[in-house]
Amino acid sequence: MNIKNNIFYKFLIYLTNNEKQSKHEIQFDIVFFILTIIFFLWGCYIFFRKGMIEWIPVLGLETIWCIDSIRHNRE
């Protein structure tokens, strides 16, 4: 199976690149996106366990900002 035909791969490319030709390595963006989501979920778990759930929206905003940064290719 060709990875470029994979729907998950196409979704990650859409999230991490808004230009036809990326200015940097696509693999880096995909790994960065996956790590960002893992750390978001881990952070939510920690805040929930410590009873500080009011900080989860802040963590969510930081995650959105992070994904937006990779979507709008850095110079």
N, C-alpha and C positions, 0 to 999 in steps of 0.2 A: 504494500500500500504506500502510495506516495504521500509524504507528510504535507505537501503543499495543497493537497485536495482535502485534507482533514478540516472539518468545520470548526473545531476548537482552535486549530492553528490560524485559520482565517479570522476568527473572532479576536484572538490575541493580537494579530497584526493590525486589525482595525483599531483596537484600543490603544496600541502603542505607537502608531504611526499615522499621521494625517497627510502625508505627502506620497506621491508615486514612488519616489526614490528616497530611502531613508538616509539621513546624514550620519548615522552611526549603526553599529551592529544590531540587527534585529534580535539575535539571540540574547544579547544583554538586556534589551527591553523586556523580553518575555520572562527571563529569570527575575528581573527587578519587579515586574508586575506580580509574579507568583509569590515572591518573598514579601512584598507589601501586603498582600492579602493574608498570608500566613501570620505576619506580625500584627495585623489588625485583629484577627481572630484571637490570637494569643493575648493581646492587650485587653480585648473585651473580656476574656476569661479572667484575667488578673483583676481588672476593675470590679467585675461581678463578685469574685471570691472575697475581695477586700471590702465590699459594701460601698464602693465608690462609683455606683452606676451613673451618676450625674456627669462623669467624665467621658463616658462612651461616645456621646455626640461630638465632643472635641476630637477624640481619636478618629471618628468617622470623617470629620472635616479635613483633618490632616491626611488621611488616606486618599480622599478625593483630590486634594491639592497635589499629592504625590503622583497619582495616576494622570492628572492633567498635565503635570510637568513632563512626563514621558510621552504623552500624546502630542504635545506641541513642540516637537523636536528641539532640543537645545542646540545652540549655534556652536 
